[in-house]
């Protein structure tokens, strides 16, 4: 009510002073334009219309729908799988809108967030969802966004026969619901971060007799290799992705070669990770305390084998999906960088002595020795055990494992259940 009284006072002042009409227009309509007009009560909307008629303010480009806010918004509770993740991921999962529609939704302030601090309309793409939040998504989209939905946003790239054979040669496991690939190093998953041909562009080669390409339920960094889980239908995508994200027990096992043996044979690491943006590129850093933009990262590790020459074989079991969390934990917490991780390990990630002669590569050409070796799928075999899919090592890691006489048939006990 105080805001409305202030609004009326500004309106009367502007109507009394014709000389200051233009200077008062911005301050007068600031209250009305700072929010979606459909969210204002009826008496406030009428006051805004009166002011606009006196000041000859041009009508807005969009048409205000005459319906109450609660009737035009679908409210969704934030599940445990989306706590700590960007809000755009939840909106994308619920609506399945393309990128050129999601961006205007945030710019037009069409999304509503109900938190313990109140209702907010200034929702940004990178906002991290918290426990107890409610996300409001409009039922009706503006007309110009419907036109974008009618025409497909990103043109589907036509794959050659050789590219189709290539992506199908990466298959490790395939059923009517799921496909597991062995992604080689150097192939990016996300088109926004990759250059050239990405895994997203090659998914139409895995359609077979389906009407749509599969969707990625898990992703890997461009430099890493190993298992990637794909869902072959939209209904199974959300269920499978939530099963993989909500981890009461490890579902992925990563093998890595680190430069030195960690001080402890096994352990659990919890970190608060945040993204630091610089001109040279984004970099994930560790926060000493939890902040509004930080994300909680949890992982477990176990040393499988070590050697007198320095490198050690470590198995990682992430309990959360965070960007570069395994590389950061190795370099900054365990003080044992992964071989080839020049971004977080620096010079310490470069091999020395006999190992350097074995690899025989320059520092800038050293490949990252990180591989997603196994994934535990939420499907049971004929014996009632969960289906575990294993991916063979890439050539640069296979040569190191053979040189160190490490057993590549090692079964990780945390996933073999």
C-alpha positions as CSV (number, residue, x, y, z in Angstrom):
1,X,0.0,0.0,0.0
2,X,2.9,2.4,0.7
3,X,4.3,1.7,-2.7
4,X,0.9,2.4,-4.3
5,X,0.5,5.7,-2.3
6,X,4.0,6.8,-3.5
7,X,2.9,5.8,-7.0
8,X,-0.2,8.1,-6.8
9,X,1.8,10.9,-5.4
10,X,4.2,10.8,-8.3
11,X,1.2,10.7,-10.7
12,X,-0.4,13.8,-9.2
13,X,2.9,15.6,-9.2
14,X,3.5,14.8,-12.9
15,X,0.0,15.9,-14.0
16,X,0.4,19.2,-12.1
17,X,3.7,20.1,-13.8
18,X,3.5,20.0,-17.6
19,X,7.1,21.3,-17.9
20,X,8.5,18.2,-16.1
21,X,6.4,15.7,-18.0
22,X,9.2,13.9,-19.8
23,X,11.6,13.9,-16.8
24,X,8.9,12.3,-14.6
25,X,7.8,9.7,-17.1
26,X,10.6,7.3,-16.2
27,X,10.3,7.5,-12.5
28,X,6.5,7.4,-12.7
29,X,6.3,4.2,-14.7
30,X,9.2,2.6,-13.0
31,X,7.0,0.7,-10.6
32,X,4.7,-0.4,-13.4
33,X,7.4,-1.6,-15.7
34,X,9.7,-3.3,-13.2
35,X,7.2,-6.1,-13.0
36,X,5.1,-8.1,-15.3
37,X,1.8,-6.1,-15.7
38,X,-0.3,-9.2,-15.4
39,X,1.1,-9.7,-11.8
40,X,-0.3,-6.4,-10.6
41,X,-3.7,-6.2,-8.9
42,X,-6.6,-4.8,-10.8
43,X,-6.6,-1.4,-9.1
44,X,-2.9,-0.9,-9.8
45,X,-3.3,-1.9,-13.5
46,X,-6.1,0.7,-13.9
47,X,-3.8,3.4,-12.3
48,X,-1.1,2.5,-14.7
49,X,-3.5,2.8,-17.7
50,X,-4.6,6.3,-16.5
51,X,-1.1,7.5,-16.2
52,X,-0.2,6.2,-19.7
53,X,-3.3,7.9,-21.2
54,X,-2.3,11.3,-19.7
55,X,1.3,11.1,-20.7
56,X,0.7,9.6,-24.1
57,X,3.0,6.7,-23.5
58,X,3.0,4.3,-26.4
59,X,1.3,0.9,-25.8
60,X,3.6,-2.0,-25.1
61,X,4.6,-4.4,-27.9
62,X,3.0,-7.4,-26.1
63,X,-0.6,-7.8,-25.2
64,X,-1.5,-8.1,-21.5
65,X,-3.5,-11.2,-20.8
66,X,-6.6,-10.6,-18.6
67,X,-6.1,-13.4,-16.2
68,X,-4.9,-13.7,-12.7
69,X,-1.2,-14.6,-12.1
70,X,-2.0,-18.0,-10.4
71,X,-4.0,-19.0,-13.4
72,X,-1.3,-18.4,-15.9
73,X,1.6,-20.1,-14.1
74,X,2.5,-23.7,-13.4
75,X,4.3,-24.1,-10.1
76,X,6.9,-26.8,-9.7
77,X,8.8,-27.9,-6.6
78,X,12.5,-28.2,-6.9
79,X,13.4,-31.9,-6.7
80,X,16.6,-33.2,-4.9
81,X,18.2,-33.8,-8.2
82,X,18.2,-30.1,-9.1
83,X,19.2,-28.6,-5.8
84,X,22.4,-26.7,-6.4
85,X,22.1,-26.7,-10.2
86,X,21.3,-23.8,-12.5
87,X,17.7,-22.9,-12.9
88,X,17.9,-23.1,-16.7
89,X,18.6,-26.9,-16.4
90,X,15.3,-27.4,-14.6
91,X,13.4,-25.2,-17.0
92,X,14.9,-27.1,-19.9
93,X,14.0,-30.5,-18.4
94,X,10.4,-29.5,-17.7
95,X,9.6,-27.7,-20.9
96,X,12.1,-29.1,-23.4
97,X,12.3,-25.7,-25.0
98,X,15.3,-24.9,-27.3
99,X,18.0,-22.4,-26.5
100,X,16.5,-19.5,-28.6
101,X,13.3,-19.8,-26.5
102,X,14.8,-20.1,-23.1
103,X,16.9,-16.9,-23.4
104,X,13.9,-14.6,-24.1
105,X,12.0,-16.3,-21.3
106,X,14.6,-15.0,-18.8
107,X,14.9,-11.6,-20.5
108,X,11.2,-11.0,-20.5
109,X,11.0,-11.9,-16.8
110,X,8.4,-14.5,-17.6
111,X,9.7,-17.0,-14.9
112,X,8.8,-16.6,-11.3
113,X,10.7,-18.0,-8.3
114,X,9.1,-18.4,-4.9
115,X,11.7,-18.8,-2.1
116,X,11.9,-18.1,1.6
117,X,12.9,-14.5,0.8
118,X,9.7,-13.9,-1.2
119,X,8.7,-13.9,-4.8
120,X,11.2,-12.8,-7.4
121,X,10.8,-12.0,-11.1
122,X,14.4,-11.0,-11.8
123,X,15.5,-14.6,-12.4
124,X,18.9,-15.1,-14.0
125,X,20.1,-18.1,-16.0
126,X,22.8,-19.0,-13.5
127,X,20.7,-18.9,-10.4
128,X,21.4,-22.0,-8.2
129,X,18.2,-23.6,-7.0
130,X,17.9,-24.2,-3.2
131,X,15.9,-26.5,-1.1
132,X,12.3,-25.3,-0.7
133,X,12.2,-23.2,-3.9
134,X,9.2,-23.1,-6.1
135,X,9.6,-22.4,-9.8
136,X,6.7,-20.8,-11.8
137,X,6.7,-21.4,-15.6
138,X,4.0,-19.5,-17.7
139,X,1.4,-21.7,-19.4
140,X,1.1,-19.3,-22.4
141,X,4.1,-18.1,-24.3
142,X,4.3,-14.8,-26.3
143,X,3.4,-15.1,-29.9
144,X,7.0,-14.5,-31.2
145,X,8.3,-17.4,-29.1
146,X,5.7,-19.7,-30.6
147,X,7.0,-18.8,-34.0
148,X,10.5,-19.9,-32.9
149,X,9.1,-23.2,-31.7
150,X,7.4,-23.9,-35.0
151,X,10.7,-23.5,-36.9
152,X,13.4,-25.8,-35.5
153,X,16.1,-23.7,-33.8
154,X,19.2,-25.6,-34.6
155,X,19.4,-27.1,-38.0
156,X,20.1,-30.9,-37.9
157,X,23.4,-31.7,-39.4
158,X,23.4,-34.3,-42.1
159,X,25.9,-37.0,-41.2
160,X,27.9,-38.9,-43.8
161,X,28.0,-42.6,-43.9
162,X,31.5,-42.7,-42.5
163,X,30.4,-40.5,-39.5
164,X,27.4,-42.8,-38.8
165,X,29.6,-45.8,-38.8
166,X,32.1,-44.0,-36.5
167,X,29.6,-43.0,-33.9
168,X,28.0,-46.5,-34.0
169,X,31.4,-48.1,-33.5
170,X,31.5,-46.4,-30.0
171,X,28.5,-48.3,-28.8
172,X,29.1,-50.5,-25.7
173,X,25.6,-51.4,-24.7
174,X,22.2,-50.9,-26.4
175,X,18.6,-51.8,-25.5
176,X,15.2,-50.3,-26.4
177,X,15.6,-47.6,-23.7
178,X,19.3,-46.8,-23.3
179,X,22.6,-46.6,-25.2
180,X,26.0,-46.5,-23.6
181,X,28.9,-45.0,-25.7
182,X,32.7,-45.0,-25.2
183,X,33.5,-41.4,-26.0
184,X,37.1,-41.0,-27.3
185,X,39.2,-38.1,-26.0
186,X,39.1,-34.8,-28.0
187,X,35.3,-35.0,-28.8
188,X,33.2,-32.4,-27.0
189,X,29.7,-33.2,-25.8
190,X,28.2,-29.7,-25.8
191,X,28.1,-27.8,-29.0
192,X,28.6,-24.5,-27.1
193,X,32.0,-25.6,-25.7
194,X,33.2,-27.8,-28.6
195,X,34.8,-26.9,-31.9
196,X,34.0,-28.8,-35.1
197,X,32.0,-32.0,-34.9
198,X,30.6,-32.7,-31.5
199,X,28.8,-35.7,-29.9
200,X,25.6,-33.7,-30.0
201,X,25.9,-33.4,-33.8
202,X,26.4,-37.1,-34.2
203,X,23.4,-38.3,-32.1
204,X,21.2,-38.5,-35.3
205,X,23.4,-41.4,-36.4
206,X,22.1,-43.4,-33.4
207,X,18.4,-43.1,-34.2
208,X,18.1,-46.5,-36.0
209,X,14.3,-47.0,-36.3
210,X,13.3,-44.3,-33.8
211,X,11.8,-40.9,-34.8
212,X,14.1,-38.8,-32.7
213,X,17.8,-39.0,-31.7
214,X,18.8,-40.1,-28.2
215,X,19.5,-37.6,-25.4
216,X,22.5,-37.5,-23.2
217,X,21.9,-38.3,-19.6
218,X,25.5,-37.8,-18.6
219,X,28.3,-35.8,-20.1
220,X,32.1,-35.8,-20.0
221,X,34.7,-33.1,-20.6
222,X,36.2,-32.8,-24.0
223,X,39.7,-34.1,-22.9
224,X,38.2,-37.1,-20.9
225,X,37.0,-40.4,-22.3
226,X,34.7,-43.2,-21.4
227,X,31.1,-44.1,-20.7
228,X,28.3,-41.7,-21.7
229,X,24.7,-42.8,-21.1
230,X,22.0,-41.9,-23.7
231,X,18.2,-42.3,-23.4
232,X,16.3,-43.3,-26.5
233,X,13.0,-41.7,-25.6
234,X,11.8,-38.6,-23.8
235,X,9.9,-40.4,-21.1
236,X,12.8,-42.5,-20.1
237,X,15.2,-39.6,-20.3
238,X,14.0,-37.9,-17.2
239,X,13.7,-41.1,-15.2
240,X,17.1,-42.3,-16.2
241,X,18.8,-39.0,-15.6
242,X,17.3,-38.6,-12.2
243,X,18.4,-42.2,-11.3
244,X,22.0,-41.3,-12.3
245,X,22.0,-37.9,-10.5
246,X,20.4,-38.9,-7.2
247,X,23.3,-41.0,-6.0
248,X,22.9,-42.7,-2.7
249,X,25.7,-45.0,-4.0
250,X,28.3,-44.5,-6.7
251,X,27.0,-45.0,-10.2
252,X,30.2,-44.0,-12.2
253,X,33.8,-45.1,-11.7
254,X,36.6,-43.1,-13.2
255,X,40.2,-44.3,-13.7
256,X,43.0,-41.8,-13.6
257,X,46.8,-41.8,-13.5
258,X,48.1,-39.2,-11.0
259,X,51.6,-38.0,-10.8
260,X,52.2,-39.3,-7.2
261,X,50.6,-41.5,-4.7
262,X,48.1,-39.7,-2.4
263,X,48.8,-39.6,1.3
264,X,45.8,-41.7,2.1
265,X,44.7,-44.9,0.4
266,X,41.1,-43.9,0.2
267,X,38.8,-41.1,1.4
268,X,35.9,-38.8,0.8
269,X,36.2,-35.2,-0.4
270,X,33.6,-32.5,-0.1
271,X,34.1,-29.1,-1.7
272,X,32.3,-25.9,-2.5
273,X,33.0,-25.1,-6.1
274,X,32.3,-21.8,-7.9
275,X,33.0,-20.5,-11.5
276,X,35.4,-17.6,-11.8
277,X,35.0,-15.8,-15.1
278,X,38.1,-14.2,-16.7
279,X,39.0,-12.8,-20.0
280,X,41.1,-15.9,-20.8
281,X,38.1,-18.2,-20.0
282,X,36.1,-19.7,-17.1
283,X,37.9,-21.5,-14.3
284,X,36.4,-23.5,-11.5
285,X,37.7,-22.6,-8.0
286,X,37.2,-23.8,-4.4
287,X,35.3,-21.6,-1.9
288,X,36.3,-22.0,1.7
289,X,32.6,-21.4,2.7
290,X,29.3,-22.0,0.9
291,X,28.1,-19.0,-1.0
292,X,25.0,-18.1,-3.1
293,X,26.7,-19.2,-6.3
294,X,28.8,-22.1,-5.1
295,X,27.9,-25.8,-5.6
296,X,28.5,-28.7,-3.3
297,X,30.7,-31.4,-4.7
298,X,31.1,-34.9,-3.1
299,X,33.3,-37.7,-4.3
300,X,35.2,-40.8,-3.0
301,X,38.5,-42.2,-4.2
302,X,40.6,-45.3,-3.7
303,X,44.2,-46.0,-4.7
304,X,44.4,-49.2,-6.7
305,X,48.1,-49.4,-7.4
306,X,51.3,-47.2,-7.2
307,X,54.9,-47.5,-8.3
308,X,58.3,-46.3,-7.4
309,X,58.6,-44.2,-10.5
310,X,55.9,-41.8,-9.2
311,X,52.5,-42.3,-11.0
312,X,49.7,-44.0,-9.2
313,X,46.4,-45.5,-10.3
314,X,43.4,-44.0,-8.6
315,X,39.7,-44.8,-8.9
316,X,37.2,-42.0,-8.4
317,X,33.5,-42.4,-7.5
318,X,31.7,-39.0,-7.9
319,X,28.5,-38.6,-5.8
320,X,27.6,-35.3,-7.6
321,X,28.0,-34.0,-11.1
322,X,30.1,-30.9,-11.0
323,X,32.3,-29.4,-13.6
324,X,36.0,-30.4,-13.3
325,X,35.5,-31.7,-9.8
326,X,37.8,-34.7,-10.1
327,X,40.6,-32.7,-11.6
328,X,40.3,-30.0,-8.9
329,X,40.2,-32.6,-6.1
330,X,43.3,-34.3,-7.4
331,X,45.4,-31.2,-7.9
332,X,44.3,-29.0,-4.9
333,X,43.1,-31.4,-2.2
334,X,45.0,-34.6,-2.8
335,X,48.1,-32.7,-4.1
336,X,48.4,-35.4,-6.8
337,X,47.4,-33.9,-10.2
338,X,46.1,-36.1,-13.0
339,X,48.7,-36.6,-15.7
340,X,48.1,-34.1,-18.5
341,X,45.9,-31.8,-16.5
342,X,47.8,-28.6,-17.3
343,X,44.9,-26.4,-16.4
344,X,44.7,-27.2,-12.7
345,X,48.0,-29.2,-12.1
346,X,50.4,-26.9,-14.1
347,X,53.9,-28.2,-14.3
348,X,53.3,-30.8,-11.7
349,X,51.0,-32.6,-14.1
350,X,53.9,-33.3,-16.5
351,X,55.6,-36.7,-16.2
352,X,59.3,-37.0,-15.4
353,X,62.2,-39.5,-16.0
354,X,61.3,-42.8,-17.5
355,X,57.6,-42.0,-17.8
356,X,58.3,-38.9,-19.8
357,X,60.4,-40.9,-22.3
358,X,57.5,-43.5,-22.6
359,X,54.9,-40.9,-23.4
360,X,57.3,-39.1,-25.7
361,X,55.1,-36.0,-26.1
362,X,55.7,-32.4,-25.5
363,X,54.0,-30.7,-22.6
364,X,51.4,-28.9,-24.6
365,X,50.4,-32.2,-26.5
366,X,50.1,-34.3,-23.4
367,X,46.7,-36.1,-23.2
368,X,44.6,-36.1,-20.0
369,X,44.7,-39.5,-18.3
370,X,41.1,-39.5,-17.1
371,X,38.7,-42.2,-18.2
372,X,35.1,-43.0,-17.2
373,X,35.6,-46.8,-16.9
374,X,32.3,-48.1,-15.6
375,X,28.7,-47.1,-15.1
376,X,26.0,-48.9,-13.1
377,X,22.7,-48.7,-14.9
378,X,19.3,-49.0,-13.0
379,X,18.5,-52.2,-14.9
380,X,18.9,-55.7,-13.5
381,X,20.2,-58.8,-15.4
382,X,18.8,-62.3,-15.2
383,X,20.6,-62.8,-11.8
384,X,18.9,-59.8,-10.3
385,X,22.1,-57.7,-10.2
386,X,22.5,-54.2,-11.6
387,X,23.8,-53.9,-15.1
388,X,27.4,-52.6,-15.2
389,X,28.9,-51.5,-18.5
390,X,32.7,-51.1,-18.8
391,X,34.6,-49.0,-21.4
392,X,38.1,-50.0,-22.5
393,X,40.9,-47.6,-22.0
394,X,41.9,-45.2,-24.8
395,X,45.3,-45.9,-26.5
396,X,47.3,-43.3,-24.6
397,X,46.2,-44.7,-21.2
398,X,46.4,-48.3,-22.4
399,X,50.1,-47.9,-23.2
400,X,50.8,-46.5,-19.7
401,X,48.8,-49.3,-18.0
402,X,50.9,-51.9,-20.0
403,X,54.1,-50.1,-19.1
404,X,53.3,-50.1,-15.4
405,X,52.0,-53.7,-15.5
406,X,48.6,-52.6,-14.1
407,X,45.8,-55.1,-14.5
408,X,43.1,-53.6,-16.8
409,X,40.6,-56.3,-15.8
410,X,40.5,-55.0,-12.2
411,X,36.9,-55.0,-10.8
412,X,36.0,-52.0,-8.7
413,X,34.3,-53.2,-5.5
414,X,32.1,-50.2,-5.1
415,X,30.2,-50.8,-8.3
416,X,30.1,-54.6,-8.4
417,X,26.9,-55.1,-6.4
